[in-house]
Amino acid sequence: MSLQRSSTAIGRSGNQKHARGGSTTIGWIEPGSGDLKSRDAEGKIGAAHRLRIAHVITRLINGGADENTVYSCNWAAQRGHDVFLLHGEAVHPEILAKVDPRVELIGVPDLTRSISPASDVRALLALTRRFRALNADIVHTHTSKAGILGRFAAWAARVPVVIHGVHIVPFVNVGVAERLTYLALEKLAAPVTSAFISVSEGIRDLCMSAGVGHADKHHVVYSGFDLDRFRNASPPADWRELLRLTPDAPRPPVLLMIAAFEPRKRHAEFLEVFKKIAARLPDTVLVLAGDGPLRSIAESQVNRLGLQRRVVFAGYRDDPERLIALADLCLLCSIREGLPRVLMQYLAGGKPCVACDLPGLREVLRPGTNSVITPPDDLGAMADATAALLEDRERLACLARGAAATDLSNWDAKRMGKRIDAIYRQALNQHLESKGASTRPPVRNLALPR
């Protein structure tokens, strides 16, 4: 799939309209409800009950939030809904290749990550027009900028249900001006938000403690992925070439960090303290997998520090599970995250990790059992903990066993899809009930699958 698939054309919306008032029936039909003809043998919703779902994200790059969004789109499209993915100008071809062909891509050039009043107003107007033309039943926004503009645009377009996916809290661990701006905007957008979907309990709690939205609107859905892909992986066949080893060289200790080269991931800061690890364990190799705007700066820093033989830049890889299988210990030193899915991927691969403490991490990381957690403002402590583990192979093996035994069932991709489906149903029925419309058959007192 090429970048040409992305288009600002509205596409299929012209001939499919939904009534908005009166006795509108939205077709979430439960198996066994009496309307079995509306579903096929796999329980997919028939064409007469198709929903029109528009997802919005600021960028489509090779990141966790982007993969989460693409999976959510694919899941709904595979179940018979009309799905649209609206995105800003920044797009990577690798992530586009993962989008189901049934999902219609729509570019919104003025939707940018940086704050720009003129562009932001144009993006708001463009999104509003598109939501009206698409006649969306649900708008599901992702990431901070798209979350603000997308929700206000959906409200202006009178979209029945507006969902916001909270992948990261925009008003935490940022400057004062940015914090106050985003907090004020989030509070303004909260009343037009039907439901919030956070990727961790810690993220949800941060939003609620800041007064963003009511408790009954907040849900937690962990960012799912294919667990078996990571549990059953083997190292890449070319691992010797990747580590720049001669054919007879012994395998060195391997550290792995999978992260986009962005300021909040703190590659530069970690490379400064990695000098301590390299001095203490001179055979250790650090593999940095990922891409991004700061990669060239990190490469120059490695040259300046004389670490060329100790640091490998692997770039973007579509086989992260193989890199994890190669590693002895995995790392993440971000200063700001949601609950990064890469940590669960490390554990699914049976590898322990050292990570800086962030909200939500302790929902899955168990210090002394599958990980080591260090203070976020002390990367020197992270370097010391990393070196200590590599020196204590027995303790490292114990943590690896703990990692492999970690219950990651909440991160199963199918469970994520089902949970999002249930939240959509609940929000749609609440909307219809508030308008006095029929929800035949009703879905009340819905117990969301865990």
Disulfide bonds with the S-S distance in Angstrom:
none
